[in-house]
Amino acid sequence: MAKIRELLPRANHTVLIDVCRTRWIERIDGMDRIVELLYPVTATLEDISLNRNSHGDSTWNPTSRHDAQSLINAINFSFIVSLVIVRHILGLTRPLTVKLQQKAMDLLKAKDELALLKSVLEDMSTDIDNRHHNLYQEAVTIARQVAVQPEMPRIAQRQMHRNNAPAATPEGYFKINLTRVFLDHVLQQLNTRFQDDVFVCYKGISIIPSVLLATDPAWKANVLEFCNHYRQDIPNYAGLKAELLLWERLWKGRDNRGDIIPDSLEATLKDIDKDAYVNIYSMLKVLITIPISSASCERSISSLRNLKNYLRNTMTQDRLNGLALMHAHRDMDFDLERIIDLFAELHPRRMRMANIL
C-alpha cells in the first residue's frame, strides 16, 4: 500500500483482488485492478527480488526473492498487451454480465443489452486497425512504466501452443494473433449461447404474477409465444386463452386488495390451484426446470471443488451446504457473537460456554 501511495498517489484502489473467484464479474474487476496497479506491483516485486525495503535493511528470505523474480520475468510485453486487450473487450461485456448474474435476472431485458454489445463488438471488428492501435499504444505506455520493451514472440515454423501468424511489427502481430482472434471468439460465443430459441423459453416468465402486473398488457403475447413453443407440454391448449384471462383477473383483484403477490416461480407454484389452472401449472413446471432465475446455485456448485476434498469426506450435508453458501457469499458480514449464542442454545451442554480467560 505504501508503494502505491508513493508511485500512484491518485490511484482509486490500493489492493489487488483475486481474479479466480467463482463469479465472472469479479474476474473483470480483477483485470481492471491489475492494469491500474501494475506499476507499483512491479516495483514492489523488484524490491523483494533485490532484498531491499524502505527501511534499508534486508528482511526477505531466499524463497520470497526467487518467487518475486519469477513473477517479474512473467511480466513481459506479451502479458501486458494481452491484459490490456482482453480487459477492454471483457469490459464491454460488463453490463450484460451484471444483468445475467443478478439474483432475479430478466433475460428479456438482457436481450437489449446483448444486441447493443454485439453491435459494439461488430463495429470494433470493422474498425479493427484504429481500435487495436489505440489499445496497443495504451499497452506500450504501461510497458514503458515497468521498463518492458515492445516486442513480439519468436516466430517458429511449427507452433502448437499459441497463434503463430507472421507479421512485420509487434503491433501487427498482436492485431492478427490476439485482438482479431479473441474478438471473433467472443462474437461466436455470444451467437452460440444466445440464440433466438433461448429467448422464447424465457418469455414464459411473464406468467409470474409480479411480472404480469408490471408488463401488462404485453405479458399475454409473451406467454402465448412460450406456450406455442412448448405446445406438446400444454394439457389443454384450446382453453389456454380463457385460462389466461381468469389468471389475469385473479391477480389484478389480489393486487387491488393489497395481498402479497408472488414474485418467483417457486412462490407461484405454492400459490396456484393446479386443478383450476392446469395449463399454467404445466407452464410453471417447465419453467422451474430451466436454470434461469438465479446464479447462486451455480456459484455454490463451483465452490464444491474447494470444499469437498478428501479431508472432508465425512462431512454431513447440512455442514456442506452451509460452507458452500458462505463461500459463495463471502462478502456478507456475520455477527460471530450471535452465532456462538445460537450454537449454545441449540446444543446445550453441561460445560458452561464462558470466557475462561
ABEGO torsion letter per residue (X at the ends): XAAAAAABAABABABBBBAABABAAAAAAAAAAAAAAAAAAAAAAAAAAAGBBAAGBBABBAAAAAAAAAAAAABBAAAAAAAAAAAAAAAAAAAAAAAAABABBBAAAAAAAAAAAAAAAAAAAAAAAAAAAAAAAAAAAAAAAAGBBBBBBBBBABBAABBABBBABAAAAAAAAAAAAAAAAAAAAAAAABBAAAAAAAAAAAABAAAAAAAOAAAAAAAAAAAAAAAAABABAAAAAAAAAAAAAAAAAAAAAGBBBBABAAAAAAABBAAABAAAAAAAAAAAABBAABAAAAAAAAAAAAABBAAAAABBAAAAAAAAAAAABAABBBBAAAAAAAAAAABBBABBBBBAX
